[in-house]
Amino acid sequence: MTTTLPTAVDPPRTAPPPSRPASGARWAALSVLLAATAVLYLWGLSASGWANSFYAAAAQAGGVSWKAWFFGSSDAANSITVDKTPAALWVSGLSVRIFGLSSWSVLVPQALMGVASVGLLHATVRRTAGTAAGLLAGATLALTPVAVLMFRFNNPDALLTLLLIGAAYATLRAAEGGRTRWLVLAGALVGLGFLTKMLQAFLVLPALTAVWLLAAPVGVGRRLRDLGLATVALVVTAGWWVLAVELWPAGSRPYIGGSQHNSVLELVLGYNGFGRLTGDEVGSVGGGAGGRTGGWGETGLTRLFDGELGGQASWLLPAALVLLVVLLWRTRAAPRTDRLRAAAVVWGGWLIVTGAVFSLMAGIFHPYYLVALAPAIAALVGIGATVLWRARATVAPRVTLAAVVALTAAWAFVLLERTPKWQPWLAPVVLAAGAAGAVGLLAVPRLPRALTTGVAAAAVLASLAGPAAYSLITAAVPHTGAIPSAGPVGTGVRGFGGGWPAAFGRPGQFPGFGTEAGRFGTGPGAAPAGPAHRARPHRDAPPGSGFGGFAGLASLLGSPTPPADVVTLLQRDAAAHTWVAAAVGSNSAAGYQLATGSPVMAVGGFNGTDPSPTLERFQQLVAQGQVHWFIGGRGSDDTTSGGSDQAGRIAAWVADTFPATTVDGTTLFDLTAPVAP
């Protein structure tokens, strides 16, 4: 029989009780925060068009076909799935089904998830450290540049962020009163996170597990039992869809994109799993082998501060790390169930584990991944700064807080100096404001009350000015394509964590690479659907060569905007065919599918290296009249990672078998025409 310990519901002993402003003032402040966040995330949202056409096309398919919705298919005819689990597509697919296909129906759900994330983080931090801490944490998250980017974009990261904040909230609620249902809810939310972006969701598990085992006000036996129940909830929530797909007859479901053997387990554990850590990603193109100087940038403990990555989410990362140490030190002698230490363990563990994985992973890595760090950074800043502010009458907390503000301003100066042609006045202003705020904090005990409040406000503004400026320019610029990035553009060389991916050449060397509108997208400066994209493969090219080189990679990562004459041609007799066209690569197929409103087969999946369909299967579909057109283009010639060469073989067979038609500069092959001699 276990002994139930007293519930730790009082404010932590290591800090004065949080101030309790009048309910009306608290709700008014929260309303202003959420309204401002909504404006930032929703204003001019449709300027980004489809944003990531790869996921927009899958949402379109899910809005038409329930089968495509369930599996996360790239097209409504269910040729192949996207290379992710489909929870995020369930949200956008339902939105498209209810409101029709548009930029707004695809992107607004992401913005609303962002507002909800800010509100939920506020609620979580407020339970630990009071209203002021919750508001500061919420504002910090809302103004993190990469968060602004992702909450205005249709990648899975928006839903993943919301679910993981919810899991942290539920875990801390469970640790407060030892309530099983809250811990089970936390496990279920992490499971849903797995269905959103697979193993990345599990990076928070060490922190959530540690805080329950450390701080739950119940006996050891009860803690272990409830942890087991939460694990069951996680496995069931994460595994039911995987089990359904694995048991579903392969012949009656779409091919699992991103795998080489039509297996979702292979996708989870390989290409999107441990391969991301080691760099051994079968079917990947563009990055090359991993290692300290691998194709996706230099790895190491300073990676998150380097190059382009620094401006995404690291503005308050040094402050968060310092404040984490402060919180752990101040709670070193607190009771086991201390709520302040529990919060520090949750957010600190989240930040350290996720940050370490991102810093050292040798596989595919993109700047927008860093949105996963934003909630932990924001929470530590909100809690730590508020705790030190309440203890400002003592020298050590006051000096520490002043040092944190000065450090934050100095780091913002460094980040702003990396884009010297963009708002050159801002860096020195932020540095000066930070210095003034730090001096003001040191002198707070001698200042009148009104000036004390002003000093606090000035310190917050100086700390958030840099990320706020980057966030505003991020919201003001349309973003499309496969690899978006936050911050100003056109200000010089931008690198991926200290190094532009080696396979991509020099930034700006090729159209669409290293430019904005998403950098591999369809906006100004993006890779055009021009001759490099539409050229007919050379008949003597070896099977599986992909006919690509660098231009082929560009076509794989960018979605074309087809000319009107091409769209009209593809739509003609569309009802007579299962797929109006086929194109190598999911992004290329997505552009034509969104333009025509009809299924377009993505040959080879996202990278053009999945064996879907095989040449033999494609020949059968053509013989049955199920595919009308083949859109001439170049796949990647990079199959060194072990990916399939079936897409290259199909392109070569089409070019050698069917006559080419050029419409407004686009090369098309009519697969219903007589076979060429």
TIDREN-757127 format. One record per residue: x, y, z of N, C-alpha, C in turn; residue in one letter. Coordinates in steps of 0.1 Angstrom, whole numbers, plus 2048, in hexadecimal, padded with zeros to 3 digits. Example, Ala and Ser with C-alpha at 12.3 -4.5 7.8 and 13.67 -1.06 7.14 Angstrom:
<nunus>
8847C784E87B7D384E8847DF84EA 8807EA8478897F584788180084FS 
</nunus>
This chain:
<nunus>
8097F480080080080080980C800M 8078157F680F8217F580982C7FET 81283580280E84080A80D84D802T 80285380280085F7FA80686B802T 80E8727FB81587E80180C88A7FFL 80E8958078068A18068088A77F7P 7FD8AC7F27FE8B17E58048BF7E5T 80E8C17DC8158CE7DB80D8D87D3A 8048DF7D97FC8E87D27FF8F77D5V 8088F97E080C9067E381690B7DAD 8189197D982391E7D18309197D6P 83A9177CD8479127D184E91A7DCP 8559127E585B9197F18679227EDR 86C91F7E18789267DC8759347D7T 8699387D68659457D085994A7D7A 8589587D884C95D7DE83F9597D6P 8349597DD8289557D682595E7CAP 8219587BE81F9617B381496B7B6P 8169777B080C9817B27FF97D7AAS 7F49817AF7E797D7A97E098A7A5R 7E298E7997DA99A7947CC998794P 7C49A27947B69A17937B2998786A 7A89907887A498777D7A198E770S 79B99A7717989A27657A59A675EG 7AE9AB7657BB9AF75F7C39A4759A 7C29987607C998C75B7C398874ER 7B698774D7B09837417B298D736W 7B299A7397B49A472F7C29A3729A 7CC9A17327DA99F72D7DB993724A 7D59887287D597C7207CE97E713L 7C39857137BC9877067C49906FDS 7CB99A7027D49A26F97DF9996F3V 7E59916FB7EF9886F67EA97F6EBL 7DF9786EE7DA96F6E47D59766D7L 7CF9826D97CA98A6CD7D698E6C5A 7E19936CB7EC9976C47F398C6BDA 7F39806C37F99746BD7F19706B1T 7E49716B27DB96D6A77DD97769BA 7DF98369E7E198D6937EF98A68CV 7F998769480698468F806977686L 7FE96D68A7FE9616837F5960678Y 7EA9696787E096866D7E1973663L 7E897E6667E898965D7EF986650W 7E89886457EF9866387F2977636G 7EC96E63C7F096063C7EF95A62EL 7E595E6267E39586197EE95C60FS 7F796661280296960980B95E607A 80C95461081494960E80E93E605S 8029406007FC9375F77FA9295FEG 7FF91F5F77FE9115FD80990F608W 81391860981E91661382590A60EA 8248FF61682B8F26128218EA609N 8238EB5FC8198E55F38198D55F5S 8238D05FA8248C15FD8188BD606F 8178C561180D8C261B7FF8C8617Y 7FF8D360F7F38D860B7EC8CF601A 7F38C85F87EE8BF5EF7E88B35F7A 7EF8AE6017E98A36097DD8A8611A 7DC8B46157D08B961B7C48B9611A 7C88BD6057BE8BD5FA7B98AF5F8Q 7C28A55F87BE8975F67B5893601A 7B989660D7B18926197A3899619G 7A28A56137958AB61278C8A5608G 79189C6007898965F57868875F9V 7918805FE79087260079386F60FS 78986861678B86462479785A625W 79985261B7A484961B7B185061BK 7B285A6127BE8636117C086A61EA 7B586F6247B68766317BC86D63CW 7B786063C7BB8576477CA854646F 7CF8516397DC84D6377E6859636F 7E18656337EA8706307F086F622G 7E786B6187EC86960A7EF877604S 7F88765FA7FC8825F37F18865E9S 7E987C5E47DF87E5DA7D28765DED 7C787B5D97BA8755DC7B98675D6A 7C18635CC7C18565C77CA84C5CFA 7D08515D97D78495E27E38415DCN 7EB8485D57F88425D08028405DBS 80584B5E280F84A5EC80C8545F7I 81185260480E85B60F81A865610T 81886F61782387861B82C870624V 83887662684286F62E84187263DD 83587464283387665082686F654K 82586D66181886866680E874665T 8018716647F787B65E7EF884667P 7F28846747E988C67D7E889A679A 7F28A16757F18AF6717E88B0665A 7E98A665C7E18A66507D28A4653L 7D089D65E7C289B6627BB8A8665W 7C38B166B7BD8BE66E7BB8C6661V 7C58C86597C48D064D7BB8C9643S 7BA8BC6427B18B56397A38B863DG 7A08B764A7928BB64F78E8C964CL 7988D264D7968E064A7928E263BS 79A8DB6337978DC6247898D6621V 7868CB6287798C462576D8CD629R 76F8D56347648DD63A7648EB632I 76F8F163076F8FF62A7738FF61CF 7778F461677C8F460878B8F7607G 7918F45FC79F8F65FB7A39055F8L 7AB90A6017B09185FF7BC919608S 7C49246057CF92660E7CB92861DS 7BF92F61F7BB93162C7B7924633W 7B091B62C7AB90E6327B7906636S 7C290762F7CE8FF6327D690563DV 7D891363D7E19196467DB91E653L 7CE9226537C892765F7C991D66BV 7C69106697C89076747D590867BP 7E090A6737ED90B6797EE918682Q 7E992367D7E992F6857E192E692A 7D69276917CE92569D7D591C6A7L 7DC9126A27E490A6AB7EF9126B2M 7F491C6AB7FE9256B17F892D6BCG 7ED9336BA7E693A6C47E39316D0V 7DE9256CE7DB91C6D87E89186E0A 7F39176D98009136DF80491E6E9S 80392B6E48069366ED7FD9366F9V 7F09346F77E79347037EA92970CG 7ED91D7077EF9127107FC913717L 80791871181391A718811925723L 80A92F72080793972B800932737H 7F69297347EF92373F7F8919746A 80191374080A90974681491174FT 81A91B74A82492375281D92A75DV 81192F75B80A93776580892E772R 80592177080291977B80F917784R 81B91977E82791878582C92578BT 82B92F78483293C788829948787A 81C947784813952784811958777G 80896277780396876A80E96F763T 81797776982197E76282A97575BA 82E96A76183796075B83095974FA 82395775081B95174581B95A739G 81896773C81897173182597272AL 83097373283D97472C841968724L 83D95C72984095072183894F714A 82B95371582395370982895D6FFG 82C9697038319736FA83E96E6F4A 8469686FB8539636F68519586EBT 84894F6EE8459456E483F94C6D7L 8359556D982F95B6CE8389626C5A 8439686CB84C9706C38599696C0L 85A95C6C18659546BC8649536ADT 86E9586A686C95869786894B691P 86E94069586B93368F85D92F692V 85893369E84A9306A1840938698A 84394469683B94C68C83B94567EV 84794167A84893A66D83F92D66DL 84092567783991867782A91967AM 82692368181892568481192C678F 81993066E81393566281692C656R 81992065981E91664E817909651F 81690164780E8F46488178E864AN 8228E96518298DD6558238D7661N 8278CB6658218C46718268CB67EP 8308D467E8368D968A82C8E1693D 8228E768D8198EF6958118E669EA 80B8DB6998048D26A180C8CB6ABL 8198C76A78228C16B08258CA6BCL 8278D76BA82A8E06C581F8E16CET 8138E36C98078E46D28058D76DAL 8068CB6D48058BF6DC80F8BD6E7L 81B8C16E48268BF6EE8258C96F9L 8208D56F781D8DF7028128D970AI 8088D37037FD8CD70B8028C2714G 80B8BA70F8118AF7178188B4723A 8208BF7218278C572C81D8CA737A 8128D17328088D673B8028CA743Y 7FE8BF73C7F88B47438018AE74DA 80E8AC7498178A67528198AF75FT 81A8BC75E81B8C476980F8C4772L 8038C376C7F78C27737F78B577BR 7FC8AA7747FC89D77B80689D787A 8118A478581B8A57908178AD79BA 80D8B77998088BF7A48008B77AEE 7F78AF7A97EE8A87B27EF8997B1G 7F88937A97F98857A87ED87E7A1G 7E78857987DB8807917DE878785R 7DA86C7857DD86377A7D886876CT 7CC86D76C7C687075F7CE87B758R 7D488475F7DC88E7587E9888752W 7EF87E7597FB8787547F786F747L 7EC8697487E786173D7E486A731V 7DE8767337DC8807297E9884722L 7F488672B80188A72580687F71CA 80587372080A86871780286870AG 7F586A70B7ED86A6FF7F18756F5A 7F48816FB7F788C6F380588A6ECL 80E8846F381B8816ED8198766E1V 80F86D6E480C8636D980786A6CDG 7FE8746CF7F987C6C48048836BDL 80E8886C581988E6BF8218856B6G 8228786BA82986E6B282186D6A4F 81486D6A580C86C69880D879690L 81388369681689068F823890688T 82E88D69083B88E68A844883690K 83E87869384586B69784F86D6A3M 85B8686A28648676AE8688746B4L 86687F6AC86A88C6B286188F6BFQ 85588A6BF84C88D6CA8528876D7A 85A87C6D685F8756E286A87C6E8F 86F8876E287B88E6E88778946F6L 86A8976F886689D705864892710V 86488670C86187B71686A87A722L 87787C72088087B72B87D886736P 87989273187689C73B86989A742A 85F89573A85189374085288774AL 85987D74685B87174F86287575CT 86D87D75A87588076686D889770A 86589276B85E89B77485389377CV 84D88977584388177C849879787W 85487278485B86978D861872799L 86587E79686B8867A086188D7A9L 8578937A384F89D7AA8418987ADA 83C88D7A882E8897AB82C8877BAA 82288C7C082088B7CF81987E7D3P 81E8737CD8188667D182485C7D2V 8228507D782C8477DA8338427CDG 83E83B7CF8468367C483E82C7BBV 8378237C282F8197BB82481F7B3G 81D8297B88138307B08198387A4R 82583E7A682B84579C82F83B790R 83483079383782678982B821782L 82081E78A81481978480E82377AR 80D82F77E80783A77681083C769D 81D83B76B82683D760823832756L 82182675B81D81B75281081D74AG 8068237517FA82674B7FB830740L 80483B74380684573980D83F72DA 81683672F81E82F72481482871BT 80A82172280081A71A7F8823711V 7F482F7177ED8397107F583E704A 80284070680B8456FB80C83A6F0L 80E82E6F480F8236EA8038216E2V 7F78226E87EA8206E17E882C6D8V 7EA8386DD7E78446D57F18456C9T 7FD8416CC8078426C18068366B7A 80282B6BC80481F6B57F881A6ADG 7EC81F6B07E08196AA7E181B69AW 7E58276967E582A6887F0822681W 7FC82168880781968280380A681V 7FC80568B7F77F768A7ED7F567FL 7E47FF67E7DA7FE6737E07FE665A 7EA8066637F18076567F97FA653V 8007F565E8087E965C7FF7DD659E 7F37DD65F7EA7D165C7E17D3650L 7E07DF64B7D87E163F7DF7DB633W 7D77D362A7DD7CD61E7E47D8616P 7F17D66137F97E060B7F37E35FEA 7EC7DA5F87E67DC5EB7DA7E55EAG 7D47E85F67C87F05F77CB7FD5FES 7D78016017DA80D6077E68145FFR 7E88216017F38285FA8018235FFP 80B8245F78188215FB81D82B606Y 82482661082982E61B835837616I 83384361383D84C60F84984D619G 85584E61486184F61C867842620G 86083761D865829620869823612S 87281961487681260886F804606Q 8688006118617F36118527F4615H 84C80061283E80261583A7FF623N 84280462C84080163B84180E643S 83681064B83681C65384081A65FV 84380E66384D80C66E85B810668L 85D80C65C86A81065686B81F655E 86082665286083565186383B65FL 85C83566985E83A67786C83867CV 87182C67A87E82968088A82D678L 88882E66B89383066189483E65DG 88D84165188E84E64B88B85A654Y 88085965C87C86366587F860673N 88785667688B85268389A853686G 8A08476888AE84768C8B784C681F 8B284B6748BA8516698BC85F66BG 8B38676718B58756738C087767DR 8C386E6868CE87068F8DB86C689L 8DB8616828E885C67C8EC86266FT 8E28676678E486B65A8E2860650G 8E08546548DE84964B8CF848647D 8CA85163F8BC85263B8BB84C62DE 8B684062C8B483A61F8AA841617V 8AD84560B8A484C6028A685B603G 8AE86060C8B086F60D8B8874602S 8B68815FE8BE8875F58C18955FAV 8CC89B5F68CF8A95F98D98AB604G 8D88A260F8E08A561A8ED89E61AG 8ED8916168FA8896178FC883624G 90787E62690A87763390A88063EA 90887B64A90888365691788565BG 91788966892488C66D92689A671G 93189E6779328AB67C9328B6671R 9368B26659358BB65A92D8B564FT 9228AE6529198A76499118B1640G 9098AB6379028B362D8F88BD632G 8F38BB63F8E98C36448EF8CD64EW 8FB8D164D9018DB65690A8D4660G 9128DD66691C8D86709148D567DE 9178C96839118C668F91A8CA69BT 9148CA6A791C8CE6B39138D66BCG 9188D86C89108DF6D390D8ED6D0L 9148F46C69119016C39089036B7T 9048F86B18FC8F86A58F09016A5R 8E99016B08DC9096B18DF9186B1L 8EB91C6B48EF92A6B48F592F6A7F 8F992569E9019286928F892C687D 8FE93367D8F89366708EA93A671G 8E29356678D49386668CC933672E 8D09286788C99236848C892C68FL 8D29346928D293D69D8C694769DG 8C294C6928B79556918A994F692G 8A894169289B93B69389593B6A1Q 89D9376AB8989356B88A19386C3A 8AE93C6C08B893C6CB8B994A6D2S 8B09536CF8B19616D48B19606E4W 8A99596EA8A99586F88AE94A6FDL 8B49426F58B99366F98C4937704L 8CE9407028D894270D8D194671AP 8C794F71A8C09527268B894772CA 8B293E7248AB9337298B4929730A 8C092772A8CA91E7318CE92373EL 8D193073F8D593674B8CA935756V 8BE9387518B393875B8AF92A75FL 8B29207578B091275B8B990F766L 8C69127658CF9107708CB91777DV 8C692477B8C292C7878B692578EV 8AC9207868A191978C8A490C793L 8AD90578D8B18F87948B98FB7A0L 8C19067A08C99097AC8C090E7B7W 8B69177B48AE91C7BE8A49127C4R 8A29077BD8998FC7C28A18F07C7T 8AE8F17C98B68E67CD8B28E07DAR 8AE8E87E38AA8E37F189B8E27F2A 8938E47E88858E37E98808D57EAA 8738D47EF86E8C67F086D8BF7E3P 86C8B27E386C8AA7D78618AE7CER 8568B27D384A8B67CB8498C47C7T 8548CC7C98548DA7C68508DD7B7D 8468E57B58408E87A884A8F079FR 8518F97A585A90179D8658F8797L 86B8EF7A08758E679A86F8DD790R 8638D879285D8CF78885C8D677BA 8588E377B8578EA76E8648EC768A 86F8EE77087C8F076B8818E3764A 87D8D876A8818CB76587A8C8757V 86D8CB7578668C974A86B8D173FV 86C8DE7418708E773687F8E6733W 8878E473E8958E373C8998D6735G 8928CB73A8958BE7338908BE725G 8858C47228808C671488B8CD70CW 8908D871189A8E170A8A78D9708L 8AC8D37128B98CD7118B98C1708I 8AF8B87098AF8AC7018AC8AF6F3V 8A28B76F089F8BB6E28AB8C36DCT 8B08CC6E38BB8D46DE8C78CC6DBG 8CA8C26E48D68B96E28D48B16D5A 8C88AB6D48C58A36C88C78AB6BBV 8C18B76BB8C28C06AF8D08C46ADF 8D88C66B78E68CA6B58EF8BF6AFS 8EC8B36B38F58A86AF8F089F6A4L 8E38A06A08DD8976968E489A689M 8E888F6828F08906758E788F669A 8DA88C66A8D288A65F8CB89765BG 8C08966538B98A164E8B58AA65AI 8B88B76588B58C16628B28CE65CF 8A78D46608A38E165A8A18EC665H 8A38F86628A190366C894903673P 88990066C87C90167287A8F667DY 8828EC67E8818E26898828E9696Y 8898F469788B8FB6A487F9006ABL 8749006A48679046AB8658FB6B7V 86A8EF6B78688E56C286F8EA6CFA 8798F36CE8808F96D98799056DFL 87090B6D786A9186DB8629186E8A 85990E6EA85290E6F685A90C703P 86590470286D90270E87590F711A 87B91570788292270987992C70FI 86D92D70986393870E85F93571CA 85C92872085892572E863928738A 87092473587B92773E87D936740L 87C93D73587E94C73687395273EV 86694E73C85B95374485C950752G 85F94475586093F76486C94576AI 87894376488494876A88595776CG 88195F76288296D76487897276EA 86C96C76F86297077986796D787T 86D96178987295D79687D96779BV 88696A79289197379688B981798L 88198579187C9937938759947A0W 86E9897A586898A7B287298A7BDR 87E9857BA8889857C58929907C3A 88E99B7BB8979A67B889D9AE7C3R 8969AD7CF89C9B47DA8A99AF7DFA 8AC9A27DB8B999C7DE8C399E7D3T 8CF9A07D78D99A47CD8DB9997C2V 8DD98D7C68E09827BC8D59807B2A 8C997F7B58BF97E7AA8BE98B7A1P 8C09967A78C09A279F8CB9A3795R 8D799F79A8E399F7918E1995786V 8DC98978A8DA97E7808D1983776T 8C698977A8BC98D7708C2998767L 8C99A176C8CF9AB7648D99A575AA 8E199B75F8EA9947568E398D74BA 8D898774E8D097F7438CB989739V 8C699573D8C199F7338CD9A472AV 8D89A67318E49AB7298E99A071FA 8E99937248ED98871B8E398770FL 8D79887128CD9877078CE9926FDT 8D099E7028D29A96F88DF9A86F0A 8EA9A36F78F69A16EF8F59966E5A 8EE98B6E88EC9816DE8E39856D3W 8D998D6D68D19936CB8D999C6C2A 8E29A36C88EB9AC6C08F39A36B6F 8F89986BB90098F6B28F79896A7V 8EB9856AA8E297F6A08DE98A696L 8DB99669A8D79A16918E29A5688L 8EE9A468D8FA9A76858FD99D67AE 8F699267B8F89886708F098C664R 8E79956658DF99B6598E19AA659T 8EE9AE6578F19BC6588EA9C664FP 8E59C16448DE9C963A8CF9CB63EK 8CA9C46478BC9C564B8BB9CC658W 8B59D86578B39E06638C09E266BQ 8CA9E86668D79E866D8D79F067AP 8CC9F967C8CCA006888C79F8694W 8C19EC6918BA9E569C8C49DF6A6L 8CF9D96A18D89D26A98DE9DC6B4A 8E39E76B18E89F06BC8DD9F56C5P 8D19F76C08C69FC6C98C39F16D3V 8C29E46CE8BF9D96D88CA9D86E2V 8D79D96DE8E29D86E78E19E36F1L 8DF9EF6ED8DE9FA6F78D29F9700A 8C79F46FB8BB9F27038BD9E770DA 8C49DD7098C79D27138D09D771EG 8DA9DE71A8E49E47248DC9ED72EA 8D49F57298CC9FE7318C39F673BA 8BC9EC7358B49E473D8BB9DD748G 8C79D87458CF9D174F8D39DA75BA 8D79E67578DB9F07618CF9F476AV 8C39F67638B79F976A8B49EE774G 8B59E17708B29D67798BB9D7786L 8C89DA7848D19DB78F8CD9E6799L 8C69F07948C39FC79C8B49FB7A1A 8AD9F079E89F9EF7A189B9F27B0V 8A29ED7BA89E9F07C889E9FF7CBP 8A5A077C48A6A157C789CA1E7BFR 895A177B688CA1F7AD87DA1F7B3L 876A2A7AF868A2A7B3860A1F7ACP 854A1B7B184DA107AC84AA1179DR 846A1E799843A2078A84FA1D782A 85AA22786866A1F77E86AA1177EL 868A0A78986B9FB78A8639F477FT 8569F777E84E9F17738539F4766T 858A0076485DA0475786A9FD754G 8739FB75E87F9F375B87C9E5757V 8729DF75E86E9D175A8699D074CA 8619DA74885C9DA73A8679DC730A 8709E573487B9E872A8849DC729A 8879D573488F9C87338889BE72AA 87B9BC72B8749B37238749B7714V 8729C47128729C97048809C76FDL 88A9CA7058989C870089B9BA6FCA 8969B17058989A370289099D6F7S 8859A26F487C99D6E987D9A56DCL 8849B06DC8849B86D088A9B16C4A 8959AA6C689B9A36BB8929996B5G 88E98F6BD8859856B787898A6B2P 8739956B886799B6B38699A16A5A 8749A76A38779AD6968789A268BA 87F99768F88098B686872985683Y 86998568E85C97F68C853987683S 85499568484C99D67C85099C66DL 85D99B66A86199A65C85D98C657I 85E98266085A97465C84B974658T 84397B66083497B65D831984651A 83A98D64E83799664283B990635A 843986635848980628842973626V 83C97061A837963617841958617P 83D94D61C84694161C840935616H 84792F60C84292360684E919604T 84A90D6018559045FD8578FA609G 8628F26078658E761086D8EA61CA 8758F561B87E8F862687D907629I 87390B63087191963487B91D63FP 87D92A64188692F64B88193D650S 88293F65D87E94C662888957661A 88496366288D96F66288E976655G 89698165489798964889E98163DP 89C9856318A297F6258A998961DV 8B29846148B998D60B8C4995612G 8C998F61D8D39976258E0990625T 8E398761C8F098161C8EE97261CG 8F996B61E8F995C61E8F295762AV 8EA94D6288E39476338E7938634R 8EA93363F8EF9256408E691D649G 8E79106478DF90764F8E890365BF 8E790A6668EF9066718FE90666FG 90391066891191166691690C659G 90C90865191090364490590063BG 90490662F8F99036268FB8F4622W 8F08EC6208F28DE61D8FB8DC610P 9048D461190F8D36079098CF5FAA 8FF8C75F98F98C35ED8F18CE5E6A 8EF8D95ED8E78E45E78EF8EE5E0F 8FC8ED5E19058F75DA9059045E2G 90A90F5DC90A91C5E38FC9225E4R 8F99295EF8ED9305F08EB93A5E4P 8E09395DD8DE9425D28E493E5C5G 8EB9325C58F292D5B98E79295AFQ 8DC9235B48D291E5AB8C59245AEF 8BC9265A48AF92D5A78A79265B1P 8A292E5BB89A9285C58A19235D2G 8AE9235D18B591E5DD8BC9295E4F 8B992A5F18BF9355F98B79425F6G 8AB9425F18A394D5EF89694B5F7T 88E9565F888395560187794F5FAE 86B9525FF85F94B5FB86193C5FEA 86893960986992C60D876925608G 87E92C60188A9275FC88991C5F3R 8839135F18829095E687390A5E1F 86D9155E285F9165DF85B91B5D2G 84F9215D184A9265C58489355C5T 84D93C5CE84C94A5CF8579515C7G 85995E5C88639655C187195F5C4P 87895D5B98859575BB8869485BCG 87A9425BD87A9335BF87D92C5B2A 88091F5B38849175A887891759EA 87A91C59286F91D58986C910582P 86090E57D85D902575862904567A 86F90756687490B55987B8FF552G 88490154988A8F75418918EC54AP 8988F155489F8E755D8958DD563A 8898E256687F8DA56C8778D1562H 8768D655686D8CF54C8758C8541R 8828C95418898C35368878B4535A 8868B05288848A252689189A529R 89188F53089D8885338A4883527P 8B18825278B987E51C8B786F51BH 8B586A50E8B185C50C8BC853510R 8C98585108D484F5138D784F522D 8D085752A8D28575398D084953EA 8D88445478D783754D8CA836555P 8C382B5568B882955E8BB82C56DP 8B28345738B48375818BD843583G 8C28495798CB85557B8C4860580S 8B786157E8AF86C5848B087857BG 8B98795728BA8845688BB89156FF 8C189157B8BE89D5838CA8A6586G 8D48A258C8DD8AB5918D68B559BG 8DB8C159B8D68CB5A48C88D05A1F 8C68D25938B98D758F8AE8CD593A 8B18C05938A88B65978A48B75A5G 8AE8BA5AE8AB8BC5BC8A28C85BEL 8A58D35B689C8DF5B788E8DB5B4A 88B8D35AA87E8D05A68778C75B1S 87F8BF5B887A8B75C38758BF5CFL 87C8CA5D28798D25DE8708DD5DBL 86E8E15CE8658EC5CB8588E75C4G 84D8ED5C78418EA5C083E8F45B5S 83C8F05A983A8FA59E82C8FF59EP 82B90B59881D91159681B90F587T 81390658381190257480A90E56DP 80E91056080791A5587F9916556P 7F091F5527E291D5517E0913546A 7E791453B7E590A5307E88FC534D 7F28FA53C7F68ED5417EB8E754AV 7E58F05527DB8EC55B7CE8E7553V 7CB8EF5497BF8EC5417C18DF53AT 7CD8DC5357D08D052E7CF8C4538L 7D48C55447D48BA54D7C68B8552L 7BE8C25537B08C05577A78BA54DQ 7AB8BA5407A38B45367A28A5537R 7968A053779489253979988C546D 79989555079E89155D796886563A 78988656178087C56778386E561A 78986D55678B860550798859555A 79F85F55E7AC85A5627AD85B572H 7B38515787B58525867BF85D58AT 7C985E5837D38695857D4872578W 7D287F5797D388756D7E1888568V 7EA8855717F988656D80187F578A 80E87D57481887857E82488157CA 82B88358783788B587841886592A 84E88758F85888259885888B5A4V 8578865B085888E5BC84B8945C1G 8488935CE83C8985D48398A65D2S 8448AF5D38428BD5D283E8C15C4N 8448BB5BA8408BE5AC8328B95AAS 82E8AD5AE8208A95AC8168B15B3A 81A8B65BF8118BE5C780D8CB5C0A 8178D25B98148DE5B28098DC5A8G 80A8D15A08018CF5967F38CA59BY 7F48C35A67E78BE5AC7DF8C95B2Q 7E68D35B97DF8DE5BF7D98E75B4L 7E08E85A87DB8F059D7CF8EA596A 7CF8DD5957C58D658D7B98D1595T 7BC8CF5A27B28CA5AB7AF8BB5A9G 7B88B45A27B78A659F7C389F5A3S 7C38925A67CE88A5AB7DA88A5A1P 7E688D5A67F288C59E7FB8825A6V 80087859F80886E5A68168735A8M 81B8725B58288765B883186A5B7A 8388695AB84185E5A984D85F5B1V 8508545B985C8545C285A85B5CFG 84E8615D284C8675DF8548745E0G 8568795EC85C8865EE8698885E7F 87287F5E98808815E388187B5D5N 8768745D087886D5C487F8605C5G 88285B5D288A84F5D48828445DAT 8758455DC86D83A5E18698315D5D 8698245D786581B5CB85681B5C9P 8508265C88418275C683E8315BBS 83882C5B083781E5AD8438195A6P 84480B5A584F80659D84C80858ET 85680658685580857884A7FF573L 84A7F25778407E95738327ED576E 8307F15838237F658781F80257FR 82880B57D824817575820813567F 82780A5618238065548167FF553Q 8127F855E8057F255F7FA7FD560Q 7FC8075687F381256A7F181A55DL 7FC81C5557FB8235497F381A53FV 7F680D53E7EF8045357E0804538A 7DC8065457CE8065497C7814547Q 7CF81E5427CA82B5407C883354DG 7CE8305587CC8365657D4843566Q 7DE84555E7E785155F7E7857551V 7E38645517E286B5447EF87153FH 7F587A54780188154380D87E54CW 81887F54782587F54F82B88C54DF 82E8935588348A055884389F558I 8498A454D8578A254B85F8AA556G 8688A455C8708AA56687C8A256AG 8838A757488F8A057888E89C586R 89088F58889288B5968A088C59BG 8A38895A78B088A5AC8B887E5A7S 8C58805A48CD8755A08D586F5ACD 8D18735B88D886F5C48D08635CBD 8D58575C78CF84B5CE8DA8445D6T 8E584C5DA8F08465E28EB8425F0T 8E08485F48DB8446028D4837602S 8D38315F68CC8245F68BD8255F1G 8B98315ED8AC8335E88AA82C5DAG 89D82B5D78998245CA89C82D5BES 89F8265B38A182D5A689582B59DD 8898275A387E82459A878831594Q 87983C59A87484859487C84C588A 88984A58889184D57D88F843571G 88C83757588982D56B87B830564R 87283556C86583856686684455DI 86E84E56187085A55987785754CA 88084E54C88884954087E842537A 87683953D86D83153486383A52EW 85D84453585484D52F85A855524V 86685A52686C86251C86F85A50FA 87284D51187684550586A83E4FFD 85E8405058528395008478424FAT 84684E50083A8564FC83F8634F7F 8378694EE83B8764E883A8814F2P 84288B4F18428974F983A8A24F3A 8338A94FC82B8B54F88308C0501T 8338CC4FB8378D750282C8E2502T 8278E550E81D8EF5108228FA519V 82390651482791151C83490E523D 83D90851C84A90552184B8F852AG 8408F252C83F8E653583F8D952CT 8488D052E8488C352783F8B952DT 8358B452582C8AA52A82D89E520L 82A89252682988651E81B88051FF 81587F51480787951480886A515D 8048645208068565227FB84E51CL 7F18555167E684E50F7E984E500T 7F38554FB7F78564ED7FD8494E8A 7FD8474DB80483B4D681383B4DAP 81782F4DC82582D4E182F8314D6V 8398394D984383E4CF84B8324CAA 84F8334BD8578284B88648274BFP 
</nunus>
